[in-house]
Amino acid sequence: MHKITTKETFKIYNSLSRKKEVFIPIILGHVGIYVCGATVYNDLHLGNCRTFISLDLIVRYFKYIGYKVRYVRNITDVGHIEDETNDSYDKITKKALIERIDPMELAQKYTHYLHIILDKFNALSPNIEPIASGHIIEQIEIIKILIKKGFAYEIDGSVYFDLNYYSYIYQYGILSRNHIEKPMINSRCLKERRQKISTKDFSLWKKANDNHIMKWVSPWGEGLPGWHIECSTMSLKYLGDVFDIHAGGIDLKFPHHDCEIAQSIGLHGKIPVHYWIHTNLLTLNGEKMSKSIGNTIFPFDIITKFSSEIIRFFILQTHYRNLLDFSSKALESAKIGYNSLIDSFLTLEVLFTRNIKVSTSTLNIITWRQKCYDAMNDDFNSPRLIVHLFEAKDCIQALLEGDEYLTCYDLKLLEKTMKSFFSVVLGLKIKLKKQTSKVEEVLKILIEIRSKARKNKNWVISDNIRKDLLSIGYNLLDTENETKVEVI
């Protein structure tokens, strides 16, 4: 672990100020991070995975440099209304009706799937994973306070956030810059109204009709919470009125995160988060990957051809704030790069057998190591970090060929730094490749034994080795000059 030091400049791009800022935690050595999690009504697609993998990198680096992290990532198991009519269904109920199961059963099913996929991609579990349905009481209490303060109003069993009133006092849309012109506040008789004051007002609580399955008792009758209130409620409960980092996909900036800010300011009179982080989109054929338009690739569609480690490596080769376009060609390139780095770890083991006291390498390990930290300290620049890892790979190749030498100390520091940034920070596994390499070594030894047996015309040993290998999926193909292995 690299300990926190005030001498280093650690900068994060803040979506609120739209510039990189030196990270200053609210509590020294601690960081609170809230991530908008999945709405569990369908399988995660690769675009969703990109967001969670990118944010996992951020959490990993904070931990790596010595921060005590409280990482909160919610589960939206209530679903959110797709339009503002009382007859509309939330996404979870809509999918549950299609699958003919209870909405909570559907939410549990896709929550389980979410965990399987993120575990496959070696994403760290959050410290707290609150669910929206488990915080209905807290959401109701916050809505009651907003009504009392004049920032919300109730009409016919539904409660809306009054953006006209809010915009008269504060500025809405400070994150996305989608501002509302400051209105004149006129007297209004809410009791006589049967519709929203403004079409821009968003739901805090929606009245449920008889067809709704997911509904809860509230002071305004049976209903369900709006989409935005759940994140304000859960982040407030587990991270406090003001916390360090709120993160999510760029598509959540407006309206979701702008509405969160408005709710929190209405509640406490202050912006709830110091740093807002937004990951960019994964595109397919130049368009946003989205389930609603059918432009998606799901992890298990490609994980049979490309391992989860290669997919994760492919994602981290692009900075989290840049667009990333999916293609098989890009994944093939990532596969080659990933495997070459794995090979360099294996080569390092061979180099430790040399007894070198004088370093002649063109790579200064101390300087190179600092470059790795500098990359991550510059808004978590994983592509630049990966470039530095490839520099180390080239150095290792030169050492293997005998063109350059490193002292034992420098060699150990090189190995430790490479493995730390590769495994701990980037979250990439190297164990699987090592196991594969050992299998290949065993195969090579068995083939050599069998070749000697064939030369000595010991057909029993030769045939037994062939049969045993065939039983576990390796078919030996004998040619005039060599024996090839076919995996079946």
C-alpha positions in Angstrom: 0.0 0.0 0.0 1.2 3.5 -0.8 0.5 5.7 2.2 -1.3 9.1 1.9 1.1 12.0 1.6 0.3 15.7 1.5 3.3 16.2 -0.9 1.4 14.5 -3.8 -1.2 16.3 -5.8 -4.2 14.1 -6.2 -6.7 15.6 -8.6 -10.3 14.6 -9.5 -12.4 15.9 -12.3 -15.5 17.4 -10.6 -18.5 17.4 -12.9 -20.0 20.3 -10.7 -17.1 22.7 -11.5 -16.2 21.0 -14.8 -12.5 21.0 -14.0 -9.9 19.0 -12.2 -9.6 19.8 -8.5 -7.2 18.7 -5.8 -9.0 16.2 -3.7 -9.5 17.3 -0.1 -11.5 14.9 2.0 -14.0 16.1 4.6 -12.3 13.9 7.2 -8.5 13.4 6.8 -7.7 9.9 5.7 -11.4 9.0 5.1 -13.6 9.1 2.0 -17.3 8.6 1.6 -18.5 7.5 -1.8 -22.0 7.0 -3.0 -22.7 5.2 -6.3 -26.0 5.0 -8.1 -26.5 1.3 -8.5 -28.7 -0.8 -10.8 -32.5 -0.8 -11.2 -32.9 -4.6 -10.9 -35.5 -5.3 -13.6 -33.2 -6.8 -16.3 -29.8 -8.3 -17.0 -26.8 -6.0 -16.8 -25.5 -5.1 -20.2 -21.9 -4.3 -21.0 -22.5 -0.5 -20.8 -23.7 -1.0 -17.2 -20.6 -3.1 -16.5 -18.4 -0.3 -17.8 -19.8 2.1 -15.3 -19.3 -0.2 -12.3 -15.8 -1.4 -13.4 -14.7 2.2 -13.9 -16.0 3.2 -10.4 -14.5 0.0 -8.9 -11.1 1.3 -10.1 -11.7 4.6 -8.2 -12.6 2.8 -5.0 -9.6 0.5 -5.4 -7.2 3.3 -5.8 -8.5 5.2 -2.7 -8.0 2.0 -0.7 -4.6 1.4 -2.2 -3.2 4.8 -1.2 -4.4 4.3 2.4 -7.8 5.9 2.6 -10.5 4.3 4.8 -13.3 4.1 2.3 -17.0 3.9 3.0 -18.4 2.8 -0.3 -22.2 2.8 -0.6 -23.9 1.5 -3.7 -27.7 1.3 -3.7 -30.1 -1.2 -5.3 -33.2 0.2 -6.9 -35.8 -2.5 -6.3 -38.8 -0.3 -6.3 -38.3 0.9 -9.9 -39.1 4.3 -11.2 -42.1 5.6 -13.0 -41.5 6.0 -16.7 -43.9 8.9 -17.0 -45.9 11.1 -14.6 -49.4 9.6 -15.0 -50.9 7.7 -12.1 -51.7 4.8 -14.5 -48.1 4.2 -15.5 -46.1 1.3 -14.1 -42.7 1.3 -12.7 -40.0 -0.7 -14.6 -39.9 -3.6 -12.1 -43.6 -4.1 -12.0 -43.8 -3.9 -15.8 -41.2 -6.7 -16.2 -42.7 -8.8 -13.4 -46.0 -8.8 -15.3 -44.2 -10.0 -18.4 -42.3 -12.8 -16.5 -45.4 -13.6 -14.4 -43.7 -13.4 -11.1 -43.9 -11.1 -8.0 -42.0 -7.8 -8.4 -39.9 -8.5 -5.3 -39.1 -12.0 -6.7 -38.0 -10.3 -9.9 -35.9 -7.8 -8.0 -34.2 -10.6 -6.1 -33.5 -12.5 -9.2 -31.8 -9.7 -11.0 -30.0 -8.5 -7.8 -28.5 -12.0 -7.6 -27.5 -11.8 -11.3 -25.9 -8.4 -10.7 -23.7 -9.8 -8.0 -22.6 -12.8 -10.1 -21.6 -10.5 -13.0 -19.7 -8.0 -10.9 -18.0 -10.8 -9.1 -17.0 -12.2 -12.4 -15.4 -8.9 -13.3 -13.6 -8.8 -9.9 -15.4 -5.7 -8.7 -15.2 -5.0 -5.0 -18.4 -5.3 -3.0 -19.7 -2.1 -1.4 -19.4 -1.6 2.3 -23.2 -0.9 2.4 -25.7 -1.9 -0.3 -29.0 -0.4 0.7 -32.2 -1.2 -1.1 -34.8 1.4 -1.9 -37.7 -0.8 -0.6 -36.0 -1.0 2.8 -36.0 2.8 3.2 -39.6 3.7 2.5 -40.1 5.2 6.0 -37.1 7.4 5.7 -38.2 8.6 2.3 -41.6 9.5 3.6 -40.1 11.5 6.5 -37.9 13.5 4.1 -40.9 14.2 1.8 -42.9 15.5 4.8 -40.1 17.9 5.7 -39.9 19.2 2.1 -43.7 19.8 2.1 -43.4 21.6 5.5 -40.6 23.9 4.1 -42.7 24.7 1.0 -40.5 22.8 -1.5 -43.2 20.1 -2.2 -46.9 19.9 -2.5 -49.5 17.1 -2.5 -52.3 16.7 -5.1 -54.7 13.9 -5.0 -52.4 11.4 -3.2 -49.3 12.3 -5.2 -46.4 14.6 -4.0 -44.4 16.7 -6.3 -41.2 18.8 -5.9 -42.1 22.5 -6.6 -39.3 23.6 -9.0 -40.9 27.0 -9.5 -40.7 27.7 -5.7 -37.2 26.2 -5.5 -35.9 28.2 -8.4 -37.1 31.4 -6.9 -34.7 30.8 -4.0 -32.0 28.6 -5.5 -30.7 27.7 -8.9 -31.9 24.3 -10.3 -29.6 22.4 -12.7 -26.2 23.5 -11.4 -24.8 20.1 -12.4 -26.1 19.7 -15.9 -26.5 23.5 -16.5 -30.2 22.8 -17.5 -31.4 25.9 -15.6 -35.0 27.0 -15.0 -35.7 30.7 -15.4 -36.4 32.4 -12.0 -40.2 32.7 -11.8 -42.5 35.1 -10.1 -44.2 33.4 -7.1 -47.9 33.9 -7.3 -50.5 32.9 -4.7 -52.0 29.5 -5.4 -54.7 27.4 -3.9 -53.3 23.9 -4.0 -56.4 22.3 -2.4 -58.4 23.2 -5.6 -55.7 21.8 -8.0 -56.0 18.4 -9.5 -52.7 18.5 -11.5 -49.1 19.6 -11.2 -48.3 23.3 -10.9 -45.6 22.9 -13.5 -44.9 20.1 -16.0 -41.3 20.3 -14.8 -42.1 19.4 -11.2 -40.9 15.9 -10.5 -42.4 13.1 -8.4 -41.5 12.5 -4.8 -44.4 10.2 -4.2 -46.9 8.7 -6.7 -50.4 7.6 -5.9 -51.0 4.0 -6.7 -54.1 2.8 -8.4 -55.7 -0.6 -7.9 -53.6 -2.2 -10.6 -50.3 -1.3 -8.9 -48.6 -4.3 -7.1 -45.8 -2.4 -5.5 -47.3 0.2 -3.1 -46.8 1.3 0.5 -49.0 3.2 3.0 -48.1 6.9 3.4 -49.8 10.0 4.9 -51.1 10.7 1.3 -52.5 7.3 0.8 -51.1 4.1 -0.8 -48.3 4.8 -3.4 -44.7 4.4 -4.2 -41.7 6.8 -4.0 -40.2 8.7 -6.9 -36.9 7.7 -8.4 -34.8 10.6 -7.2 -35.8 10.6 -3.5 -34.4 7.2 -2.8 -30.8 8.2 -3.5 -31.0 11.4 -1.5 -32.4 9.4 1.4 -29.9 6.5 1.4 -26.8 8.7 0.8 -28.0 11.0 3.6 -28.5 8.1 6.0 -25.2 6.4 5.4 -22.8 9.2 4.5 -24.3 12.3 6.2 -25.7 15.7 5.0 -22.5 16.4 3.1 -20.1 13.8 1.8 -17.1 13.5 -0.4 -18.0 11.8 -3.7 -21.2 10.9 -5.6 -20.7 8.9 -8.7 -22.7 7.3 -11.6 -23.1 7.2 -15.3 -23.2 10.4 -17.3 -26.8 9.7 -18.3 -27.8 10.2 -14.7 -26.4 13.8 -14.5 -29.8 15.1 -15.7 -32.4 14.8 -14.3 -31.5 12.3 -11.6 -28.5 14.0 -10.0 -29.8 17.5 -10.5 -33.0 16.5 -8.7 -31.0 14.9 -5.9 -29.1 18.2 -5.4 -32.4 20.1 -5.3 -33.9 17.8 -2.8 -30.9 18.0 -0.5 -30.6 21.8 -0.7 -34.3 22.0 0.0 -33.9 19.8 3.0 -30.6 21.2 4.5 -29.8 24.4 2.5 -26.5 23.1 1.3 -25.0 21.1 -1.7 -24.8 17.5 -0.5 -21.6 16.5 -2.3 -18.1 18.0 -2.8 -17.1 16.0 -5.9 -19.4 14.6 -8.6 -17.9 11.9 -10.8 -19.6 10.7 -14.0 -18.5 7.8 -16.3 -19.0 8.1 -20.0 -20.9 5.7 -22.3 -20.0 2.5 -23.9 -21.3 2.7 -27.5 -22.1 0.0 -30.0 -22.1 0.9 -33.7 -21.7 4.5 -32.6 -24.9 4.6 -30.5 -25.4 4.5 -26.7 -25.8 0.9 -25.4 -29.3 0.8 -24.0 -31.8 -2.0 -23.3 -34.7 0.3 -24.2 -33.6 0.6 -27.9 -32.2 -3.0 -28.1 -28.7 -1.8 -28.7 -27.0 -4.0 -26.2 -24.4 -6.7 -25.6 -24.7 -8.8 -22.5 -21.6 -10.1 -20.7 -22.3 -13.8 -21.2 -22.7 -13.1 -24.9 -19.0 -12.6 -25.2 -17.4 -14.0 -22.1 -17.1 -17.5 -23.7 -14.7 -15.9 -26.4 -13.0 -13.3 -24.2 -12.4 -13.8 -20.5 -13.8 -11.4 -18.0 -10.2 -10.2 -17.3 -9.7 -9.3 -20.9 -13.0 -7.4 -21.0 -12.1 -5.5 -17.8 -8.7 -4.7 -19.3 -10.4 -3.5 -22.5 -12.6 -1.2 -20.5 -9.8 0.3 -18.4 -7.7 1.0 -21.5 -10.0 4.0 -22.0 -10.3 6.8 -19.5 -13.6 6.7 -17.6 -14.6 10.2 -18.9 -14.2 9.3 -22.6 -16.5 7.5 -24.9 -15.6 3.8 -25.5 -16.8 2.0 -28.6 -17.2 -1.7 -28.4 -15.8 -3.9 -31.2 -14.4 -7.4 -31.5 -11.2 -6.0 -33.1 -10.6 -3.8 -30.0 -11.1 -6.8 -27.7 -8.7 -8.9 -29.7 -6.1 -6.2 -29.3 -6.8 -6.0 -25.6 -6.4 -9.8 -25.4 -2.9 -9.6 -26.9 -1.9 -6.7 -24.6 -3.3 -8.5 -21.5 -1.5 -11.7 -22.3 1.8 -10.0 -23.0 1.7 -8.4 -19.5 0.9 -11.8 -17.9 3.9 -13.2 -19.8 6.1 -10.5 -18.3 5.1 -11.6 -14.8 6.2 -15.2 -15.6 9.5 -13.9 -17.1 10.3 -12.0 -13.8 10.4 -15.4 -12.0 13.2 -16.5 -14.3 15.1 -13.3 -13.9 15.3 -13.7 -10.1 17.7 -16.7 -10.6 20.4 -14.2 -11.9 22.8 -12.7 -9.4 23.3 -9.1 -10.7 24.8 -6.5 -8.5 25.1 -3.6 -11.0 22.1 -2.0 -12.8 22.5 -1.1 -16.5 18.8 -0.8 -17.3 17.5 2.3 -19.1 14.4 2.2 -16.9 14.9 4.0 -13.6 12.6 2.0 -11.4 12.0 4.7 -8.8 11.1 7.3 -11.4 8.9 4.8 -13.3 7.1 3.8 -10.1 6.3 7.5 -9.4 4.9 7.8 -13.0 2.4 5.0 -12.1 1.2 7.0 -9.1 1.2 10.2 -11.1 -1.1 8.6 -13.7 -3.7 7.6 -11.1 -3.3 10.8 -9.2 -4.4 12.6 -12.4 -8.1 11.8 -12.3 -7.6 8.0 -12.2 -5.9 7.9 -15.6 -5.8 4.1 -16.1 -4.8 4.3 -19.8 -1.6 6.1 -18.9 -1.0 3.7 -16.1 -1.3 0.8 -18.5 1.2 2.5 -20.9 3.7 2.6 -18.0 3.1 -1.1 -17.3 3.9 -1.8 -21.0 7.2 0.2 -20.5 8.0 -2.2 -17.7 7.2 -5.1 -19.9 9.7 -3.9 -22.5 12.3 -3.5 -19.8 11.7 -7.1 -18.6 12.1 -8.4 -22.2 15.4 -6.6 -22.5 16.5 -8.1 -19.2 15.5 -11.6 -20.5 17.6 -11.1 -23.7 20.6 -10.0 -21.6 20.7 -6.5 -23.1 20.1 -4.8 -19.7 20.4 -5.7 -16.0 18.8 -4.7 -12.8 19.9 -5.1 -9.2 18.0 -7.6 -7.1 16.5 -4.7 -5.1 15.3 -2.9 -8.3 14.0 -6.2 -9.8 11.9 -6.9 -6.6 10.6 -3.3 -6.6 9.7 -3.6 -10.3 7.8 -6.8 -9.6 6.0 -5.5 -6.5 4.9 -2.3 -8.2 3.7 -4.1 -11.4 1.7 -6.6 -9.5 0.2 -4.0 -7.1 -1.0 -1.8 -9.9 -2.1 -4.6 -12.1 -3.9 -6.7 -9.5 -4.8 -4.3 -6.6 -5.5 -1.1 -8.5 -6.7 -2.3 -11.9 -8.3 -5.3 -10.4 -6.9 -7.8 -13.0 -6.2 -11.4 -12.1 -3.0 -13.1 -13.0 -3.6 -16.5 -11.2 -5.5 -18.1 -14.1 -2.7 -17.5 -16.6 -0.1 -18.9 -14.2 -2.2 -22.1 -13.8 -2.5 -22.4 -17.6 1.2 -22.0 -17.9 1.8 -24.8 -15.4 -0.6 -27.1 -17.4 1.4 -26.3 -20.5 4.6 -27.2 -18.8 3.2 -30.5 -17.6 2.0 -31.3 -21.1 5.4 -30.5 -22.5 7.0 -32.9 -20.0 4.5 -35.7 -20.7 5.0 -35.3 -24.5 8.8 -35.6 -24.0 8.4 -38.7 -21.9 6.1 -40.2 -24.6 8.5 -39.3 -27.4 11.3 -41.2 -25.6 8.9 -44.1 -25.1 8.1 -44.1 -28.8 11.8 -44.1 -29.8 12.4 -47.0 -27.5 9.3 -48.7 -29.0 7.6 -48.8 -25.5 4.1 -48.6 -27.0 2.3 -49.3 -23.7 3.6 -46.2 -22.0 3.1 -44.2 -25.2 -0.5 -45.3 -25.7 -1.4 -44.9 -22.0 -0.2 -41.2 -22.0 -2.1 -40.6 -25.2 -5.3 -42.1 -23.7 -5.0 -40.4 -20.4 -4.6 -37.0 -22.0 -7.5 -37.6 -24.4 -9.7 -38.4 -21.4 -9.2 -34.9 -20.0 -9.6 -33.1 -23.3 -6.1 -33.1 -25.0 -5.7 -34.9 -28.3 -2.1 -35.7 -29.4 -1.5 -35.4 -33.1 1.8 -37.0 -34.2 3.5 -35.7 -37.3 6.8 -36.8 -38.8 8.8 -34.2 -36.9 6.7 -33.3 -33.8 3.7 -33.9 -31.6 1.0 -31.2 -31.6 -1.7 -30.8 -28.9 -5.4 -30.3 -29.9 -7.7 -29.1 -27.2 -11.1 -30.8 -27.6 
